[in-house]
């Protein structure tokens, strides 16, 4: 009997898109097959990785018939990198599958039938849309199967790029990436070349040693750039030589910052970031609102689509100017401030103190006097006492993380009983679960999927609920 890993399912016609960018088909016996490395419309031979009672998990072994929706992938790293999994699918079809996913989740998980689906809002730019990218240094470059089987000496194993999916210690050495506009690629390659030419140590994640650890690049809509290095140890001369080289060759750099991080992980939020050049932040503007973006700031990575998302959120809220608005999971208060100009009062709640500090600073920067921000875990701070001490909300906006809202938060929303709820979500499955908890009290009027991340399976969704 064949081992499971040797089972090949032949001539599987893939008919639908599933979670995390996989494609779905069925065997002749009717068992579902979840296939990675292919798109709907392909007919494939697939190697089984896991066999469950109701489905197989498999990876593409061979494409027998190409999907009519296939296009040539733009990136030379497609299929290895693990990002942009839908690069080989036409953009129109990407949008269709994303809209269908949101619609089906609301109906199947939410148990809601009668609502309007506004056609998905696609992105004008399908590439070069990200304003922030993070790369890792490693002395253990990922080797392809060909390189491993070859007896050739491929020289240095140093790499600057992305983690290989499921391989936390292996880094793909990027030659190109089409997610961030120029000079992103040129800058990253210049850093790599300077480091190699000058013998700077790339980080060893297993041994926890080395000099260069991570590189983050961020730009604003005016074409100004921030560069952030995480260094495992201080090497003052090497650091300054590298930084000066970049400043001399890339006049777009508005500010250059760094930190010495010798922790086990490369999370930056508890690190002391030091300014080498510039002010240590960038300024961004959205429809007249100004935002100060530092190295630790959360800000939507697709600026243009984020602006469309905020505009649509305001449109769904349909504010007349005399409403009290609650903004749950407010982050740095971007949505709160965007709607504040059309509301009587906006109350924002968020669990991260640094985000709340930024929200307060931005409100002052924008001359907004009708916003209040509170910090605390949502399920703890958004309680009966909070509701008793604050004015009743006419409109509630919520934009939770991927896990959705805690059941206690949903219960408090029902107690608060606003006339209108605008629910912004980056995960329509958990959004649908939360909508199911509210459907006895609220009518789902309409949804609008928004594509923030072309070439990927990710999709945002805005839902409008009206109290029954």
C-alpha positions in Angstrom: 0.0 0.0 0.0 1.3 3.5 -0.9 2.2 5.8 1.8 -0.1 8.9 2.0 2.7 11.2 0.8 3.0 9.0 -2.3 -0.7 9.2 -3.2 -1.2 11.2 -6.5 -4.8 12.3 -7.3 -5.1 12.5 -11.1 -7.1 14.8 -13.3 -8.6 16.9 -10.5 -10.7 19.8 -12.0 -10.4 22.8 -9.7 -13.7 24.7 -9.6 -13.5 27.2 -6.7 -11.2 29.3 -4.6 -10.8 28.5 -0.9 -9.2 30.0 2.2 -5.5 31.1 2.1 -5.3 31.0 -1.7 -5.9 27.3 -2.2 -8.1 25.9 -5.1 -10.8 23.4 -4.5 -11.9 20.3 -6.6 -13.3 16.8 -6.0 -12.2 13.3 -6.7 -14.4 11.0 -8.9 -15.8 9.6 -5.6 -16.9 13.1 -4.6 -14.3 13.8 -1.8 -13.1 17.4 -1.6 -9.5 18.2 -2.5 -7.8 21.4 -1.3 -4.9 22.1 -3.6 -2.1 24.5 -3.2 0.0 25.8 -6.2 -2.9 26.0 -8.6 -5.9 28.2 -9.4 -9.6 27.5 -10.2 -10.0 26.3 -13.8 -6.8 24.2 -13.7 -6.9 20.5 -14.1 -4.1 19.0 -12.1 -2.4 15.9 -10.7 -2.0 16.6 -7.0 0.2 15.0 -4.4 -1.7 14.3 -1.1 -0.1 15.9 2.0 -2.9 15.2 4.5 -5.8 12.8 4.3 -8.8 13.7 6.4 -12.2 11.9 6.6 -14.0 14.6 4.5 -11.2 16.0 2.4 -7.6 15.8 1.1 -5.0 18.5 1.5 -2.7 18.3 -1.6 -0.1 20.2 -3.6 0.1 20.5 -7.3 2.3 17.9 -8.9 1.5 18.7 -12.5 -0.9 21.0 -14.3 -2.6 18.9 -17.0 -4.9 21.6 -18.4 -4.3 25.3 -17.7 -7.2 27.4 -16.4 -8.7 29.9 -18.9 -8.1 32.5 -16.2 -4.3 31.9 -16.0 -1.9 34.7 -16.8 1.9 34.8 -16.6 3.1 35.7 -13.2 5.1 38.9 -13.1 7.6 37.9 -10.4 10.5 35.5 -10.9 10.0 34.4 -7.3 6.4 33.4 -7.8 5.7 30.0 -6.3 8.7 30.1 -4.0 8.1 33.3 -2.1 4.7 32.3 -0.7 3.2 35.8 -1.1 1.1 37.0 -4.0 -0.3 33.5 -4.5 -2.9 34.7 -7.1 -0.4 36.4 -9.4 -1.1 33.7 -12.0 -4.9 34.5 -12.1 -6.4 37.4 -14.0 -7.4 40.3 -11.8 -11.0 40.3 -12.8 -11.3 36.7 -11.7 -9.5 37.5 -8.4 -12.1 40.1 -7.7 -14.9 37.7 -8.6 -13.6 35.0 -6.2 -13.1 37.5 -3.4 -16.6 38.8 -3.7 -18.0 35.3 -3.8 -16.0 34.4 -0.6 -17.4 37.3 1.3 -21.0 36.7 0.1 -20.9 33.0 0.9 -19.4 33.5 4.4 -22.2 35.9 5.3 -24.8 33.5 4.0 -23.3 30.2 5.3 -21.7 31.3 8.6 -23.9 34.3 9.3 -27.1 32.5 8.3 -28.3 35.7 6.7 -30.1 35.6 3.3 -31.5 39.0 2.3 -28.9 41.7 1.9 -27.5 43.8 -0.9 -24.0 43.0 -2.2 -22.4 46.1 -3.7 -19.9 45.1 -6.4 -16.4 44.7 -5.0 -14.2 47.8 -5.1 -11.1 46.8 -7.0 -7.7 48.5 -6.8 -6.5 50.8 -9.6 -3.0 49.6 -9.0 -2.5 45.8 -8.9 1.2 46.1 -8.2 3.5 48.5 -6.3 0.6 49.4 -4.0 2.3 48.8 -0.6 3.8 51.7 1.3 5.7 49.5 3.8 7.9 46.4 3.3 10.0 44.4 5.8 12.9 42.2 4.9 15.1 39.9 6.9 18.9 39.3 6.7 20.1 35.7 7.0 23.4 33.7 6.6 21.2 30.7 5.6 19.8 31.4 2.2 17.0 29.2 1.0 18.3 26.8 -1.6 16.1 25.4 -4.4 15.7 21.7 -5.0 17.9 22.1 -8.0 20.7 23.8 -6.0 20.5 21.1 -3.3 20.8 18.2 -5.8 23.5 20.0 -7.8 27.2 19.6 -6.9 27.9 23.2 -7.8 29.2 25.6 -5.2 26.8 28.5 -5.0 29.1 30.6 -2.8 27.8 32.9 -0.1 24.6 31.8 1.7 23.8 35.3 2.7 20.3 36.5 1.9 18.1 39.6 2.3 14.4 38.9 1.6 11.4 37.1 2.9 10.9 34.0 5.2 10.0 30.9 3.3 6.5 29.8 4.4 6.8 27.2 7.2 10.6 27.6 7.3 11.3 30.2 10.1 15.1 30.0 9.7 15.3 30.1 5.9 15.2 33.4 3.9 14.5 33.7 0.2 17.2 36.0 -1.3 15.0 38.5 -3.3 16.1 39.7 -6.6 12.9 41.6 -7.2 9.6 42.4 -5.6 6.6 44.1 -7.3 4.8 45.2 -4.2 6.5 48.5 -3.4 7.4 51.2 -5.9 11.0 52.2 -6.8 13.5 52.7 -5.3 12.5 49.8 -3.0 14.2 47.1 -5.1 17.2 49.3 -5.8 17.6 50.3 -2.2 17.4 46.7 -0.9 19.9 45.4 -3.5 22.2 48.3 -2.7 22.1 47.4 1.0 22.8 43.8 0.2 25.8 44.6 -2.1 27.3 47.1 0.4 27.0 44.6 3.2 28.6 41.8 1.1 31.4 44.0 -0.3 32.3 45.2 3.1 32.1 41.9 5.0 29.1 42.9 7.2 27.7 39.8 9.1 24.2 38.7 8.1 22.1 37.4 11.1 22.2 33.8 12.1 18.8 33.1 13.6 19.7 29.7 15.0 22.9 30.8 16.7 21.5 34.2 17.5 24.5 36.2 16.3 25.5 38.6 13.5 25.1 42.3 12.8 22.4 43.0 10.2 19.0 41.7 11.3 16.1 43.3 9.5 15.4 46.1 7.0 12.1 48.1 6.8 11.3 50.6 4.2 8.3 52.9 4.3 7.2 55.7 2.0 4.4 58.3 2.0 2.3 59.6 -0.9 4.7 62.4 -1.5 7.6 60.0 -2.3 9.5 60.5 0.9 11.0 57.4 2.5 11.9 56.1 5.9 14.5 53.4 6.3 14.7 51.4 9.6 17.4 48.9 10.4 17.3 46.4 13.2 20.9 45.4 14.2 21.7 42.6 16.5 24.7 44.3 18.0 26.4 47.7 17.7 29.2 48.1 15.2 29.4 51.9 15.0 31.9 52.3 12.2 30.1 49.7 10.0 26.7 51.1 10.8 27.7 54.7 10.0 29.5 53.7 6.8 26.4 51.8 5.6 24.0 54.6 6.5 26.1 57.3 4.9 26.3 55.2 1.7 22.5 55.0 1.5 22.0 58.7 2.2 24.5 59.7 -0.5 22.9 57.4 -3.1 19.2 57.7 -2.3 18.1 61.3 -1.9 14.5 60.0 -1.4 15.4 59.0 2.2 13.7 61.6 4.4 14.7 59.8 7.7 16.9 56.9 8.7 16.4 55.2 12.0 17.8 52.1 13.7 17.7 50.0 16.9 20.0 47.4 18.5 17.8 44.4 19.1 19.4 41.4 20.8 16.2 39.7 21.8 15.1 36.2 20.6 12.6 37.8 18.2 12.6 40.8 15.9 9.5 42.5 17.2 10.2 46.2 17.3 7.5 47.5 19.6 9.5 47.3 22.8 12.7 48.6 21.3 14.4 52.0 21.6 14.5 53.3 18.1 17.2 55.9 17.5 17.3 58.6 14.8 20.4 58.7 12.6 19.0 61.2 10.0 15.9 63.3 9.7 13.0 63.7 12.1 12.3 60.0 12.7 8.8 60.1 11.1 7.0 60.8 7.9 3.9 62.9 7.4 0.9 61.6 5.5 -2.3 63.3 4.4 -5.7 61.8 3.7 -8.4 64.2 2.4 -7.1 67.1 4.4 -6.2 65.1 7.6 -2.6 64.8 8.6 -1.0 61.8 10.2 2.5 61.4 11.7 3.9 58.0 10.9 6.8 56.7 13.0 8.8 53.5 12.8 6.3 51.7 15.1 3.1 53.2 13.7 0.3 51.1 12.3 -0.9 52.7 9.1 -2.8 51.0 6.2 -0.1 49.6 3.9 -2.2 50.3 0.7 -2.7 54.1 1.0 -4.9 54.6 -2.0 -7.3 51.7 -1.2 -7.3 52.7 2.5 -8.5 56.1 1.5 -11.3 54.5 -0.5 -12.2 52.2 2.4 -12.5 55.3 4.8 -14.6 57.2 2.2 -17.0 54.2 1.9 -17.1 53.7 5.7 -18.2 57.4 6.0 -20.7 56.9 3.2 -22.2 53.9 5.0 -22.4 55.8 8.3 -24.3 58.6 6.5 -23.7 61.1 9.3 -25.8 64.3 9.5 -23.5 66.1 12.0 -25.4 65.6 15.2 -24.5 62.0 16.0 -22.4 60.5 18.7 -20.2 57.9 17.1 -18.3 55.0 18.8 -15.2 53.7 17.0 -14.2 50.3 18.4 -10.6 49.0 17.8 -9.8 52.5 16.7 -6.0 51.9 16.3 -4.3 55.3 15.7 -7.8 56.8 15.3 -7.7 57.1 11.5 -11.3 56.2 10.9 -12.4 58.1 14.0 -10.8 61.3 12.8 -12.0 60.7 9.2 -15.7 60.7 10.4 -15.2 63.3 13.2 -15.7 66.2 10.8 -19.2 64.9 10.1 -20.2 64.0 13.7 -21.0 65.7 17.0 -18.7 63.5 19.0 -16.5 60.5 18.4 -15.3 58.0 21.1 -12.5 55.7 20.2 -11.4 52.6 22.1 -8.1 50.6 21.5 -6.0 48.2 23.5 -2.5 49.6 22.5 -1.4 52.6 24.5 1.0 53.8 21.8 -1.8 53.8 19.3 -4.0 55.8 21.6 -1.2 58.3 22.2 -0.9 58.7 18.4 -4.6 59.1 18.0 -4.7 61.9 20.5 -1.7 63.6 18.9 -3.3 63.3 15.4 -6.5 64.8 16.7 -4.6 67.8 18.1 -2.6 68.1 14.8 -5.9 68.2 12.9 -7.6 70.6 15.2 -10.3 68.1 16.2 -11.9 68.9 19.5 -14.8 66.4 19.4 -12.8 63.2 19.8 -12.1 61.2 22.9 -9.8 58.1 23.1 -9.6 55.4 25.7 -7.1 52.6 26.1 -7.9 49.1 27.4 -8.7 45.5 26.4 -12.0 45.9 24.5 -13.9 43.2 26.4 -12.8 44.8 29.7 -13.1 48.5 29.1 -16.2 48.5 27.0 -18.4 47.5 29.9 -21.6 48.6 31.7 -19.8 51.3 33.6 -18.3 52.7 30.4 -21.7 52.9 28.8 -23.2 54.5 31.9 -20.5 57.2 31.9 -20.6 58.1 28.2 -23.3 59.4 25.9 -25.3 56.8 24.0 -24.0 56.0 20.5 -26.2 56.8 17.5 -23.7 55.1 15.2 -21.1 52.5 16.0 -18.1 51.7 13.8 -16.0 48.6 14.5 -12.9 47.4 12.8 -11.6 44.5 14.8 -8.5 42.3 14.1 -8.8 39.0 12.1 -10.2 37.1 15.1 -13.3 39.4 15.1 -15.0 40.6 18.2 -15.1 38.9 21.6 -18.6 37.7 22.5 -18.7 40.1 25.5 -18.1 43.0 23.1 -21.0 41.9 20.9 -23.2 41.7 24.0 -22.2 45.2 25.0 -23.0 46.5 21.5 -26.5 45.0 21.8 -26.9 46.8 25.2 -25.6 50.0 23.7 -28.2 49.5 20.9 -27.0 52.1 18.4 -29.3 52.9 15.5 -26.6 52.0 13.0 -23.5 49.8 12.9 -20.8 49.9 10.3 -18.6 46.8 10.6 -15.3 46.9 8.8 -13.5 43.5 8.6 -10.4 42.0 7.2 -11.8 38.5 7.8 -15.4 37.9 6.5 -15.6 34.5 8.2 -15.3 36.0 11.8 -17.3 39.0 10.7 -20.1 36.6 9.6 -19.9 34.8 12.9 -20.4 38.2 14.7 -23.2 39.2 12.4 -25.0 36.0 13.3 -24.9 37.0 17.0 -26.6 40.3 16.1 -29.1 39.3 13.5 -32.1 39.1 15.9 -31.6 42.8 16.7 -30.1 44.2 13.5 -30.9 44.0 9.8 -27.9 43.6 7.5 -28.7 46.1 4.8 -25.7 45.8 2.5 -22.1 44.7 2.2 -19.2 46.1 0.2 -16.0 44.0 -0.3 -12.9 46.0 -0.8 -9.7 44.6 -2.4 -6.8 46.0 -0.4 -4.2 43.4 -1.5 -4.3 42.5 -5.2 -2.5 39.2 -6.2 -3.4 37.7 -2.8 -6.6 36.0 -1.4 -7.1 38.7 1.3 -10.2 40.9 1.1 -11.8 43.5 3.4 -15.5 43.9 3.8 -17.8 46.7 5.0 -21.2 45.8 6.4 -24.1 48.2 7.2 -26.5 47.1 9.9 -29.7 49.0 11.0 -31.5 48.4 14.3 -34.8 46.5 13.9 
